[in-house]
Amino acid sequence: MTEIHSRQEPDSPIASSGRGDRSVRTYTVYHFDYIRQVSEPVGKLVDRRNRDREENVGSLWKLAQKLYPPPMGSRLVITPD
C-alpha cells in the first residue's frame, strides 16, 4: 500500500502525531468490487490539515480518485483509521 500526505495547515485538536502540535488523520482507501463483493485496500491518505475546510471530504475524494483510480466495475471507499 502507498501512503500519501496532503497539505499542512495550522493546529487542530482532532488528533496528535506526537510531533509537536501538528494534527494527523489517516484514511485507508479501498476499491470495492461490485462483482465479487470484496473491498481491497489499495493505499492510505494522511491528512495533516489541522483546520477543517468546507470541502474536506470532497478534496480527499478527489485526491484518492487521482492517486488510486478505480477499475471498471468498482468504486472507491475511504475510511478513517
N, C-alpha and C positions, 0 to 999 in steps of 0.2 A: 504494500500500500504506500501511497505517496502522501506526504504531509505538506500542505500549502499554507502559507501565512498571509493574512490580509493586512491592510494598513493599520498603523498605530495612531492613537489619539490619547488625550488626557485621561485621568484616573476614573475608575468606576468601582463601586463596592460589590460587583457581581461575583467575581472570582479572583483569586490571587495565585500567581505562578511562583511565588517565593522569590521573585527578582525585584524586590522593592515594591513600588506602588503600581505596577502595571497589571492590568486585568487580562486574563487569558481564558477564552472559551473554546473548547474543541468540539467539532461535529464530525461524525462519521458519514460518509457518502456511500450509498448503496445503489446498485442497479436492481430494480425489481423486474423479473422476467414474468410476463403475463402467462406465457405458455406453460412454463414449468412451475409457476407459483413459488419462486425462490428469490430471496434477497441475497445478493452477493456484494460484500464490501469491496469497494474499488479505491478508496482513499480517505483522507482526513483533511478537514479545513481547520485551521487555527485562527481564531478571530481575536485580535489584540486591541480592538477598539474598546475604549473604556466608556464612551458615551454613546447612548442609543441614538439612532437616527430614525427618520420616518420609514426608510426603506431597508431596514436591517435584513429582513427575510428575503426581500427581492434581490438585494445585492449579493447575498450568499448564494441564492439560487442561480443567478446569472454566472457567478464565478464558478460554481460547481458544474454548470452546463458547459462552460467553456473548457474547463480542465478535464472533465470526465463525461464526454458526450455519450448519451445512452444509445445502445444499438437498437435496431428496429425491433418492435415488439416488447420494449421495456421502457421504464421511466426511472427518473432519479428520486431517491428518498434520502432526506437529510435528517439525522437525529442527533441531538446533543449527547455528549458523553457524560 
